[in-house]
Amino acid sequence: MNILFKNIKAVFYQDENSSLLQRLFWNTLYLAFFFLPLDINLPTPFFMIAIVIGVVNIFKSNLKYNPKNRLLLLFPLYFIVLCLSLLYTENLEDGFKLIQRSLSLLLFPVIFLFLKEDASSVRKLFNFLLYGLILSFLINFIIVLTDAFTVLQSLPDQVSLWKKVTIGWQFFMHRQFSSLVNPGYISLYIILVLSFYLKKELNSLSRLATVLILFLYLFLLASKAAYITMFLMSFMLIYKVPDITKKYLLYVVFALGSIVFISNPRLFNSKYNFPQNVYETNPTISWNARLLTWTSAVNTIEKQPFIGYGVGDAHDALVNTYLDLGNSENYEHRYNAHNQFLETWLQTGAVGVLILTVIFTFLALSTRRSFNEFSVFLALFLALMFESMLVRFNGVVFFSIIVPLLLKERSILSSQIIRNVT
């Protein structure tokens, strides 16, 4: 029992040289990251508790502001621009809701300016996210497997075993493999964990099994954006292999793996062609609808490019454009822009999208020092190209934690130790 307790304790933050507030902050944040893949509501109270603890720590901590981390102030600036857009928006109710969800963009970057951390403590965020992903996979696997057996048991007795296996496989392949959280967010979490986990060799059975489960999970989720990110990351990883023989062998494996992933029926089949009894609890936008969304967003921006429509009216303006252009599916579902840069442009105009672009420009420059860091940048950047991450609390809070930590003066994913100057 003592050994088990010590093992559990070891996974949490336990730097005895840090204050109680700092230990509570990191451990609360770890729990929030663990619950991220499990439910959209479970991590929220932990993030809120972490914010409260972090704000109190600002006043209690003896750490001083380090000017070299001034890039983190871009996030509060972005939040201020969002708030200023309320001055010219009419739908104040929706505007205030978005501002409330975006508070972490103001608070977490400022908290990190006065917080002691090292590479080990930050990497544990990825470890807890990994634990949550494994549990999420098992839960979803059991749910889909149970539903598949329910369908098979309803078939007539004269149906052959092979036919039942075929039907069960089709059901399993067409069924959305995320009933807990939007598949796009789960896919992003997997890509980020893989970018960190693949930094080291797969020199143990448990490590290999973990990576295989994550790839299987990614395959079953069938997120197009995640597939594109994974293909780019894999190609970059293989390109850096110095041994020519290993490189060509990995390219062959990469090609075969790509064929497997592309063969996923959820990639190209319309949801209306799915077998009976197959439904989506978190429906995802089709590729054609996404392209129409981007076109509509650009058309809407052209009408008011400099100041946008304000955080309250931006979505309504986009939906009205769907109606004007006859995009019935997009209009009925009231899709957002599904691109954070376009979404920000709609909300705040040129100033907001410029700040967001500057953040990612500096992020690209600061992460070029190592492959796994640049992979994290690539995953985040492509996620924002395909999703409006900053309109949902879980997306906002995840962005406001990972990106500022990557922009800190020294690496959070390398073996170097990060220490704020006291």
Buried (B, 14 or more C-beta within 10 A) or exposed (E): EEEEEEEEEEEBBEBEEBBEBBBBBBBBBBBBBBBBBBBBEBBBEBBBBBBBBBBBBBEEBEBEBBEEBEBBBBBBBBBEBBBBBBEBBEBBEBBBBBBEBBBBBBBBBBBBBBBBBBBBBBBBBBBBBBBBBBBBBEBBBEBBEEBBEEBBEEEEEEEEEEEBEEBBEBBBBBBBBBBBBBBBBBBBBBBBBBBBBBBEEBEEEEBEEBBEBBBEBBBBBBBBBBBBBBBBBBBEBBEEBEEEEEEEEBBEEBEEBBEEBEEBEBEEEEBEEBEEEBEBEBEBBBEEBBEBBBBBBBBBBEEBBEBBBBBBBBBBBBBBBBEEBEBEBBBEBEBBBBBBBBBBBBBBBBBBBBBBEBBBEBBEEBBEEEBBBBBBBBBBBBBBBBBBBBBBBBBBBBBBBBBBBBBBBBBBBBEEEBEBEE
